[in-house]
Amino acid sequence: MQTRIPNCSLAVCAALMFGLTTGLASAQQGASMPGMDMSSASDAGASGSTSAFKAADQKMMQQMQAPSYTGDADKDFVTHMIPHHQGAIDMAEVELKYGKDPEMKKLARSIVKAQKEEIALMRQWQAKHGSK
């Protein structure tokens, strides 16, 4: 069975699939995602974009851990996907600020647009279904 996520850019879909295949259990336990060094021990001499990416990563992971699970798959999905999508927006905004490649900047703009639309849809769903 193939699942298509509407309005999902290739980069965001790949990140989402990576997160799904590595599991959310580590995020619940407060561990960082594999391959994402969230420590600031090596920040000395880091570029502005590195610091900004790390801050966006930390914010997303913290916000994804904050809500407790309810047992309602739909509500839990939306509650945890909103900060995930906001993290994609935050990272795309870092690209827009520091990036040089026109193709990547174009991708970042499309990510911001698509993720904002999807967050709005999820917030509408939450309001309709008594969440948040």
C-alpha positions, 0 to 999 in steps of 0.5 A, spaced: 500 500 500 502 506 498 500 512 502 501 519 499 501 526 503 498 531 499 502 538 498 508 534 501 515 536 498 520 531 497 525 533 502 519 534 507 516 527 505 523 524 506 524 527 513 517 524 515 519 517 512 525 517 516 522 519 522 517 514 521 522 508 520 526 510 526 520 510 530 517 515 535 519 512 541 526 515 542 523 522 541 518 520 547 524 518 552 527 525 550 533 522 546 535 526 540 533 523 533 539 519 530 544 523 526 541 529 529 547 532 534 543 537 538 549 538 543 552 545 543 559 542 545 562 543 538 558 550 536 565 554 537 566 557 530 560 554 527 556 558 522 550 562 523 546 557 519 549 551 524 547 555 530 540 556 527 539 549 524 540 546 531 536 551 535 530 549 530 532 542 531 531 543 539 525 547 538 522 542 534 524 536 538 522 539 545 515 541 542 514 534 539 515 531 546 511 536 550 504 533 549 502 527 552 498 521 548 491 520 548 490 514 545 486 517 539 490 516 533 487 522 529 488 527 535 495 524 537 497 525 529 495 532 529 498 534 535 505 531 534 505 533 526 504 541 528 511 542 531 514 537 526 511 541 520 513 548 524 520 545 525 520 544 517 518 551 516 523 554 521 529 550 517 526 552 511 527 559 514 534 558 516 535 556 508 532 562 506 536 567 510 543 563 509 543 559 503 546 561 496 543 556 492 537 559 488 534 552 487 534 550 495 531 557 496 526 556 491 525 549 495 525 552 502 519 557 499 515 552 497 516 548 504 514 554 508 508 555 503 506 548 504 507 547 511 503 553 513 497 551 509 498 544 512 498 547 519 492 551 518 488 545 516 490 541 522 489 547 527 482 547 523 481 540 524 483 540 532 478 546 533 472 542 529 474 535 534 475 539 540 483 538 541 487 544 543 
